[in-house]
Amino acid sequence: MANFAIIGVGGYIAPRHLEAIKELGHNLVAAFDTKDSVGIMDRFFPDCMFFTEFERFESYVDSLKGTSKAIDFVSICTPNYLHSSHIKFALRNNANAICEKPLVLHVKDIDELVELEKKSGKKVYTVLQLRVHDAILALKKKIDSENKSNYKVNLDYMTSRGQWYLESWKGDVKRSGGLSTNIGVHFFDMLTWIFGKAVEVKVDYKDDVREKGFVQLEKASVNWELTIDRTLLPADAVKSGKTTFRSIKIDGEEFEFSEGFTELHKRVYTDILNGKGYGLEAARSAIEIVEKIREL
């Protein structure tokens, strides 16, 4: 049984981490969030120590060193701009880090963490859940088996968000990295994993709620569009009551992967706890792309 701490337990994605830790038979020892709306913890770890002040959380984690409750892993579910500092907290406390996407906002952060990882002897893992999705695994196997390097890909991801989004940290490019970083980075990771690194990145349009552009990968030309504007949803999606539209077409053929998302975090955790999982370098290609989009 491994001991976990979690930073950012009150957010949207934290329950998937709590569920994975619980179902795999491990223990959540300590949790931190600046907000106290964390009743979800009672469903999974009602006896977990919870803190709203980071100094008290840090002191408690430090007090556990050398005991049976010493922290083995720190799960990080905080706003994007805090990821790097919270990963460093894990490494400083002799724990491995499991960090939500995007791992960091800048490529230089990866370089810094690589050195800190070496010094600490611990590992930094990134949550790249699309890489363990059955349909995407099958697609990668298919592409790897084909002797082809000129695929035409169209990516459209539309997920409705209310006015709150722009008022939150997610609407602040300095804290979220912008739209492509916040809602698109895992798609860019999936595409680079399958079709190779980016050779060229272009942005055709960009505002607070919509971005579109072009990425040339080693094996594919990708036209992409990302938006949180519900008025841009296709008519069929609106008619069926959907608030999200996700489409990837490869050489004009729709690639279907709308199902099978419920167990992905559990699979990510299983791989990590079995000594596998994706580390710092796995995140580099997608971070390079979204950082370039931000700069253009």
Disulfide bonds with the S-S distance in Angstrom:
none
